[in-house]
Amino acid sequence: MIISVASGKGGTGKTTVATNLAVSLEPDVQLLDCDVEEPNSSLFIRPSIEEVKTITTPVPEVDMGRCSLCGKCGEICQFKAIVVIGKTVLTFPELCHSCGGCMEVCSEKAISEAERELGTIKRGHRNGLEFVQGELRIGEAMAPPMIKKVREYTRPESVTIIDAPPGTSCPVIASMKGADFVLLVTEPTPFGLHDLKLAVGAVRVLGIPCGLVINRSGIGNDQVKRYAEEEGVPLLLEIPFDRQIAEAYSKGEMIVELIPEWKEKFKNLYHKIREISFSKN
Protein backbone atom coordinates (compact mmCIF):
# COMPACT_ATOMS: atom_id res chain seq x y z
CA MET A 1 0.00 0.00 0.00
CA ILE A 2 1.32 3.46 -0.97
CA ILE A 3 0.36 6.39 1.26
CA SER A 4 1.41 9.86 0.11
CA VAL A 5 1.56 12.42 2.93
CA ALA A 6 1.00 15.87 1.45
CA SER A 7 -0.04 19.41 2.37
CA GLY A 8 -1.18 22.50 0.56
CA LYS A 9 1.54 24.59 2.23
CA GLY A 10 4.83 24.14 4.00
CA GLY A 11 5.18 24.11 7.77
CA THR A 12 1.98 22.21 8.59
CA GLY A 13 3.74 19.15 10.05
CA LYS A 14 3.70 16.92 6.99
CA THR A 15 7.12 15.44 7.68
CA THR A 16 6.23 14.98 11.36
CA VAL A 17 3.22 12.88 10.36
CA ALA A 18 5.07 10.93 7.66
CA THR A 19 8.03 9.98 9.89
CA ASN A 20 5.98 9.09 12.96
CA LEU A 21 3.55 7.03 10.87
CA ALA A 22 6.45 5.15 9.27
CA VAL A 23 8.19 4.44 12.59
CA SER A 24 4.91 3.23 14.10
CA LEU A 25 4.62 0.62 11.35
CA GLU A 26 8.14 -0.82 11.66
CA PRO A 27 9.54 -3.21 10.61
CA ASP A 28 7.92 -3.88 7.21
CA VAL A 29 7.67 -0.31 5.92
CA GLN A 30 9.41 2.12 3.59
CA LEU A 31 9.75 5.87 3.90
CA LEU A 32 10.49 7.71 0.66
CA ASP A 33 11.41 11.38 1.10
CA CYS A 34 10.23 12.93 -2.16
CA ASP A 35 10.54 16.51 -0.92
CA VAL A 36 13.69 16.59 -3.04
CA GLU A 37 14.25 20.34 -2.92
CA GLU A 38 14.44 20.37 0.89
CA PRO A 39 14.44 16.80 2.27
CA ASN A 40 14.45 16.62 6.07
CA SER A 41 12.90 13.28 7.06
CA SER A 42 16.40 12.01 7.82
CA LEU A 43 16.70 14.55 10.65
CA PHE A 44 14.06 12.54 12.53
CA ILE A 45 14.66 9.04 11.17
CA ARG A 46 18.46 9.22 11.50
CA PRO A 47 19.06 6.22 9.23
CA SER A 48 22.34 4.49 8.57
CA ILE A 49 23.06 5.35 4.92
CA GLU A 50 24.27 2.37 2.91
CA GLU A 51 24.11 3.65 -0.66
CA VAL A 52 24.57 7.04 -2.36
CA LYS A 53 23.75 7.20 -6.06
CA THR A 54 24.14 10.08 -8.52
CA ILE A 55 21.05 10.58 -10.69
CA THR A 56 21.29 11.96 -14.21
CA THR A 57 18.84 12.77 -16.98
CA PRO A 58 19.48 12.59 -20.76
CA VAL A 59 19.92 15.86 -22.68
CA PRO A 60 20.73 16.43 -26.37
CA GLU A 61 24.25 16.71 -27.72
CA VAL A 62 24.63 17.87 -31.34
CA ASP A 63 27.27 16.67 -33.81
CA MET A 64 27.60 19.75 -36.03
CA GLY A 65 29.54 17.68 -38.58
CA ARG A 66 26.34 15.77 -39.38
CA CYS A 67 23.75 18.49 -38.70
CA SER A 68 21.95 19.92 -41.76
CA LEU A 69 20.49 22.87 -39.78
CA CYS A 70 16.97 21.84 -40.82
CA GLY A 71 15.50 23.17 -37.56
CA LYS A 72 13.14 20.25 -36.91
CA CYS A 73 14.63 19.69 -33.45
CA GLY A 74 13.76 23.24 -32.42
CA GLU A 75 10.27 22.97 -33.86
CA ILE A 76 9.34 19.89 -31.84
CA CYS A 77 10.79 21.14 -28.54
CA GLN A 78 8.02 22.84 -26.55
CA PHE A 79 10.49 24.08 -23.94
CA LYS A 80 12.99 25.80 -26.29
CA ALA A 81 15.79 23.61 -24.98
CA ILE A 82 17.30 23.35 -28.47
CA VAL A 83 17.28 26.03 -31.20
CA VAL A 84 18.93 26.60 -34.55
CA ILE A 85 20.50 30.06 -34.84
CA GLY A 86 22.30 30.89 -38.05
CA LYS A 87 24.77 28.11 -38.74
CA THR A 88 24.83 26.61 -35.29
CA VAL A 89 22.58 24.74 -32.86
CA LEU A 90 22.32 25.87 -29.25
CA THR A 91 21.17 23.56 -26.46
CA PHE A 92 19.93 24.63 -23.04
CA PRO A 93 20.19 21.52 -20.82
CA GLU A 94 18.45 23.17 -17.85
CA LEU A 95 15.29 23.59 -19.95
CA CYS A 96 15.30 20.05 -21.35
CA HIS A 97 12.54 17.67 -20.20
CA SER A 98 14.37 14.62 -21.61
CA CYS A 99 11.52 13.57 -23.92
CA GLY A 100 13.87 12.53 -26.74
CA GLY A 101 11.73 14.20 -29.41
CA CYS A 102 14.66 16.07 -30.96
CA MET A 103 16.52 12.80 -31.58
CA GLU A 104 13.44 11.20 -33.12
CA VAL A 105 12.94 13.92 -35.74
CA CYS A 106 16.62 14.33 -36.65
CA SER A 107 16.93 12.66 -40.06
CA GLU A 108 20.72 13.10 -40.03
CA LYS A 109 21.11 11.30 -36.69
CA ALA A 110 23.16 14.26 -35.52
CA ILE A 111 21.70 14.34 -32.02
CA SER A 112 22.80 11.92 -29.31
CA GLU A 113 22.27 11.72 -25.58
CA ALA A 114 24.51 13.34 -23.01
CA GLU A 115 23.93 13.20 -19.25
CA ARG A 116 23.08 16.06 -16.92
CA GLU A 117 23.28 15.57 -13.16
CA LEU A 118 20.00 16.02 -11.28
CA GLY A 119 21.14 15.19 -7.75
CA THR A 120 21.63 12.20 -5.48
CA ILE A 121 19.58 9.41 -3.94
CA LYS A 122 20.53 8.11 -0.52
CA ARG A 123 19.29 4.76 0.73
CA GLY A 124 19.58 3.24 4.18
CA HIS A 125 17.75 1.67 7.12
CA ARG A 126 16.53 2.42 10.60
CA ASN A 127 15.77 -0.83 12.41
CA GLY A 128 13.35 -2.51 10.00
CA LEU A 129 12.44 0.69 8.18
CA GLU A 130 13.88 1.22 4.70
CA PHE A 131 14.65 4.87 3.98
CA VAL A 132 15.17 6.48 0.57
CA GLN A 133 15.82 10.19 0.07
CA GLY A 134 16.18 12.23 -3.10
CA GLU A 135 18.12 15.48 -3.04
CA LEU A 136 18.28 17.86 -6.01
CA ARG A 137 21.57 19.39 -7.07
CA ILE A 138 21.78 23.02 -5.96
CA GLY A 139 20.33 25.22 -8.68
CA GLU A 140 18.43 22.35 -10.32
CA ALA A 141 14.81 23.14 -11.16
CA MET A 142 13.57 19.78 -12.47
CA ALA A 143 12.15 18.04 -9.41
CA PRO A 144 9.68 15.55 -11.04
CA PRO A 145 12.36 13.38 -12.74
CA MET A 146 14.17 13.02 -9.40
CA ILE A 147 10.92 12.16 -7.61
CA LYS A 148 10.19 9.46 -10.19
CA LYS A 149 13.65 7.97 -9.54
CA VAL A 150 12.99 7.90 -5.79
CA ARG A 151 9.64 6.21 -6.36
CA GLU A 152 11.29 3.45 -8.39
CA TYR A 153 12.48 2.09 -5.03
CA THR A 154 8.88 1.30 -4.01
CA ARG A 155 8.42 -2.31 -2.92
CA PRO A 156 4.85 -3.51 -3.66
CA GLU A 157 4.95 -6.08 -0.86
CA SER A 158 5.48 -3.48 1.89
CA VAL A 159 3.75 -0.35 3.16
CA THR A 160 5.29 2.69 1.48
CA ILE A 161 5.01 6.15 3.06
CA ILE A 162 5.85 9.06 0.76
CA ASP A 163 6.83 12.41 2.26
CA ALA A 164 5.64 14.66 -0.58
CA PRO A 165 6.71 18.25 -1.26
CA PRO A 166 4.42 21.04 -0.04
CA GLY A 167 2.06 22.83 -2.40
CA THR A 168 0.06 21.62 -5.40
CA SER A 169 2.53 21.97 -8.28
CA CYS A 170 4.12 19.33 -10.56
CA PRO A 171 6.46 17.84 -7.90
CA VAL A 172 3.47 17.22 -5.62
CA ILE A 173 1.51 15.54 -8.41
CA ALA A 174 4.54 13.33 -9.15
CA SER A 175 4.59 12.31 -5.47
CA MET A 176 0.85 11.57 -5.27
CA LYS A 177 0.15 9.97 -8.65
CA GLY A 178 -0.34 6.22 -8.35
CA ALA A 179 -0.70 6.29 -4.56
CA ASP A 180 -3.47 4.29 -2.90
CA PHE A 181 -4.26 7.08 -0.44
CA VAL A 182 -3.29 10.72 0.12
CA LEU A 183 -3.07 11.88 3.73
CA LEU A 184 -3.41 15.67 3.83
CA VAL A 185 -1.88 17.53 6.76
CA THR A 186 -3.05 21.01 7.64
CA GLU A 187 -3.34 23.46 10.53
CA PRO A 188 -6.51 25.22 11.77
CA THR A 189 -5.64 28.67 10.41
CA PRO A 190 -6.91 30.77 7.46
CA PHE A 191 -3.71 29.99 5.54
CA GLY A 192 -4.07 26.29 6.30
CA LEU A 193 -7.68 26.28 5.11
CA HIS A 194 -6.89 28.16 1.91
CA ASP A 195 -4.12 25.78 0.87
CA LEU A 196 -6.04 22.71 2.03
CA LYS A 197 -8.75 23.57 -0.50
CA LEU A 198 -6.14 23.65 -3.26
CA ALA A 199 -4.71 20.30 -2.13
CA VAL A 200 -8.13 18.63 -1.98
CA GLY A 201 -8.83 19.88 -5.50
CA ALA A 202 -5.57 18.36 -6.79
CA VAL A 203 -6.25 15.00 -5.12
CA ARG A 204 -9.75 14.84 -6.58
CA VAL A 205 -8.41 15.49 -10.08
CA LEU A 206 -6.20 12.42 -9.59
CA GLY A 207 -9.13 10.40 -8.24
CA ILE A 208 -7.30 9.18 -5.13
CA PRO A 209 -9.09 8.72 -1.78
CA CYS A 210 -7.89 11.12 0.89
CA GLY A 211 -8.18 11.93 4.57
CA LEU A 212 -7.13 14.73 6.87
CA VAL A 213 -4.79 15.24 9.81
CA ILE A 214 -5.06 18.53 11.70
CA ASN A 215 -1.77 19.47 13.34
CA ARG A 216 -1.51 22.03 16.14
CA SER A 217 -5.18 21.47 16.87
CA GLY A 218 -6.51 23.97 19.38
CA ILE A 219 -5.18 27.13 17.78
CA GLY A 220 -7.13 29.14 15.22
CA ASN A 221 -10.77 28.21 14.68
CA ASP A 222 -12.97 25.34 13.52
CA GLN A 223 -13.30 26.41 9.87
CA VAL A 224 -11.00 23.60 8.69
CA LYS A 225 -13.21 21.01 10.41
CA ARG A 226 -16.34 22.54 8.91
CA TYR A 227 -14.79 22.52 5.44
CA ALA A 228 -13.74 18.88 5.78
CA GLU A 229 -17.23 17.88 6.89
CA GLU A 230 -18.88 19.79 4.03
CA GLU A 231 -16.53 18.26 1.45
CA GLY A 232 -16.72 14.73 2.83
CA VAL A 233 -13.01 14.60 3.70
CA PRO A 234 -12.68 12.33 6.78
CA LEU A 235 -10.78 13.77 9.74
CA LEU A 236 -8.53 10.90 10.80
CA LEU A 237 -6.29 12.42 13.48
CA GLU A 238 -5.77 15.61 15.48
CA ILE A 239 -2.36 16.44 16.93
CA PRO A 240 -2.80 19.04 19.70
CA PHE A 241 -0.89 22.27 20.10
CA ASP A 242 1.18 20.79 22.91
CA ARG A 243 4.47 21.96 24.42
CA GLN A 244 5.89 18.44 24.81
CA ILE A 245 5.20 17.63 21.16
CA ALA A 246 6.67 20.96 20.04
CA GLU A 247 9.83 20.36 22.06
CA ALA A 248 10.21 16.88 20.58
CA TYR A 249 9.95 18.32 17.07
CA SER A 250 12.46 21.09 17.79
CA LYS A 251 14.99 18.49 18.97
CA GLY A 252 14.43 16.17 16.01
CA GLU A 253 12.86 13.51 18.23
CA MET A 254 10.03 11.18 17.29
CA ILE A 255 6.71 11.83 19.03
CA VAL A 256 5.93 8.10 19.09
CA GLU A 257 9.15 7.40 20.97
CA LEU A 258 9.01 10.31 23.40
CA ILE A 259 5.29 9.81 24.16
CA PRO A 260 4.60 6.05 23.67
CA GLU A 261 0.79 6.33 23.61
CA TRP A 262 1.08 8.20 20.31
CA LYS A 263 2.45 5.09 18.61
CA GLU A 264 -0.93 3.43 19.02
CA LYS A 265 -2.66 6.55 17.69
CA PHE A 266 -0.55 6.47 14.53
CA LYS A 267 -1.22 2.75 14.13
CA ASN A 268 -4.95 3.49 14.39
CA LEU A 269 -4.47 6.20 11.76
CA TYR A 270 -3.03 3.58 9.41
CA HIS A 271 -5.94 1.20 10.03
CA LYS A 272 -8.42 3.98 9.21
CA ILE A 273 -6.53 4.69 5.98
CA ARG A 274 -6.72 1.01 5.01
CA GLU A 275 -10.45 0.86 5.70
CA ILE A 276 -11.17 3.93 3.57
CA SER A 277 -8.86 2.84 0.76
CA PHE A 278 -10.31 -0.66 0.52
CA SER A 279 -13.89 0.62 0.72
CA LYS A 280 -13.22 2.93 -2.24
CA ASN A 281 -11.81 0.05 -4.27
N, C-alpha and C positions, 0 to 999 in steps of 0.2 A: 504494500500500500504506500502511495506517495502523497505526503501531506506538505503543501507549500504554505509557509507562514509568511504573510504579507501585511502591508499597511499602506494606507494612502499617503502618509507622511513619515518623515524620519522622527526618531525620538519617542515613539509611542511604547517601546518595550518589546518590539518584534523579536530581537535577538534573545532577550531574556526568556521569552516564551519558547522559542525554538530550542534553545540549549537545555532549559529545564525539562521540557517535554522529552527530548532525546535521552537525557540522562535517566529520567524516570523509567524509560523503556529498555534500558540495558538488560541483557547483553546484545540481543539480536536486532540492532538498529544502526542506521547510517545517519549522519548529519552532513549535508552538503551546504557549504557556505557559498551561495551564489550572489552575495552582495559584493561583487568582484571589484568595485571601485573603492570600497572601504570595508573590507572583511574584518570582523572583530569577534566572531564566535570563539576563536581560539583563545581569546583572553579569559574566557570562562571555562572552556573545555580543557585547556592546557594539555593537548595531546602530545604523544611522542611521535615526531615526524620521521617517517621511514623512507619517503620518496619525494623528490622535488623534480618536476618535469617542466621544461620550457615549452610553451605552446606557440605555434606559428600559424599563419594563415597565408594561402597562396595569393600572390599579386602578379600582374603582368610584367614581363621583361621583353623588350623589343629588340630584335636583330635587324638593325638598319640596313645591313647588307642584303637582306631578303625583302624588306618592306617596299611596297609599291606606292605608298602614301595614298591609298584609295580612300581612307577615312571611315571605312565601315566600322572599325573598332570604336571610334568616337561616337558614331551614330547610335550604336546599340547600348552604350553605357549611359544609364540614367543618372549616374552620380558624378559624371564628368571627371572620372578618375584616369581617363586616357583621352588625349586630344591630338589631332594633327595640326601643326602650325608651320606653314611654309614647307620646308623640306626636312622637317624633323617630327618626331612623335614624343610628346611629353607624357609621363605617367605621374600620378599623384597617389602613392600607395596608401596614404592615410584616408583617402576617400573611397578606396576600393572595397566592395562588399564581397569579393571573391566568388562571383557567380560563374566566371569562366566564359561569359558571352563573347568577349573580345577574341578569345582563342578560337571559338567555334566559327566566327564569321570571317576569320583571316584566311583568305584563299592561298596566300603565299606561305602559310605556316611560319610566319615571322615572329609570332608571339609565343613565348614559353612561360612557365611558372617559376617565379622566384618566391622566397619566403620572407615574410615580415613578422617580427616577434610581437605577440600580443601580451604575453605575461607569463606567469608560472602557476602551476597547480601543485599544491602540497597535499600529501596523503599520509595519514597516520592513524593511531588508535588511542583510545582512553578506556581502559578495562576492555569490555566487549564492544564498545562503540567504535565504529569506523568513521573517521573524519576526513573530509575532502574539502579543500579550500582553493578557490580561484582568486588570483590577484593580478589585476591589469598592470601592465607596464606604465610608469608615470608618463602622462601626456597622451596615452592611448584613449581613443574615444569609442572604440567598437566593443561594447560590452557583450552583446548577444552571442557572438561566436565563442567567447570565453565561457559564458554560461552554458552553452550547449556542450562544450568539452567537459565541464564539471559534471553535467548531468549524464554523460556517458558512463560514469562510474556507478550509476544506479544498479542495485542488485534486486531483481524482481522478487526474490524469495524472502527479503527482509522488509522491515518498515523503514522508509526513507523520509527523513525530515529535511525540507529545503528552507534555508534562511534566505528569503528573497530580498532584492533591493527595495527601498522605499519608493513610493510614488505609483504611477500608472503608465509609465512609458514603456518602450520596447524591451528594456532589460527585465522589467517586471513580468511582462507577457511571456518572455522566454523562460522565466522561472516558474510560471504557473501552468503553462500549456502542457497538457498531458497528465497533470496531477489528478489524483482521485478526489482530493478535497483541498479547499483553500481556507486556511484559518486566518481571519482578519483580526489584527490587533489595533485597538484605538484607545483614546483617552476621552473622558467626558468633558470636553471643552468645545467651543465653537470651531476652532481649527480642526480638532479631531473629527467632529461631525462633518464638516465640509469635505475633508479628504476621504472620509469613510464612504461618503456617497459616490465619489469618483471610483473608489476601489470596488465597491459593490457593482457598479455599472460595468467595469472591466471584466469582473468574474462572470457576470451574467452573459456578456457577449461570448465568452468562452464556453458557457454552458456547464460549468463545474459547480457542484454543491459547495456551499460555504457556511461558516459559522463565525461567531464573534467572541473575542476576549476583550473585556474592558480592563485596562491597566490603570493604576492610580485611582481606582474607584473611590468615590467619596468627595473628590474635588469637583468643581464645576457644577453641572446641573444634570437633569435626567433626560435631556433632549436626545442623547444617543440611544438610550433605552427605548424611548418612544419611537424613534426612527426605525430601529431594528424590529420592533413589534409590528409597525405598520407595513414594513417591507417583507416580513416573514423570514428575517434572518435570525436564526436561533442564537440566543446568548448562552454560551457554553461555560464561561468562567469569568469571575471578577477577581482581580488582584487588588487588594486595598491599598490606599495611600498610607503606608505603614513605615515607621522609622527603621525598624529592624530589616525590612526588605530593602529599603533604600540604601542602608549601610552595606548590606551584602552586595548589592549591585556595584556600589562605588568601590568596593574592594576586589571586584572580580570574582566573588564567591557565588556558588550555586544556591538558590533559595531552597531547593529540595534537600540539600545536604546540611544547610545551617538550621532549617526549620523542618524536621523530618515529616510532619503531618502534610506538608505541601506535596510530597512525593505521591501520596495517595490521591490528592486532588488532581495532579497532572495525569495520573493513570486513568482516573475517571473521565478526564477530558478526552483522552484517547478513545476510551470506550464509547463515549457519546459521538465522536467523529465517525467511528466505525458503523454505529447504528444508522446515522444519517446517510452516510455514503452508500451502505448496502441497501437501504430503503429506496434510495433514488435510482439504484440500478436494478 
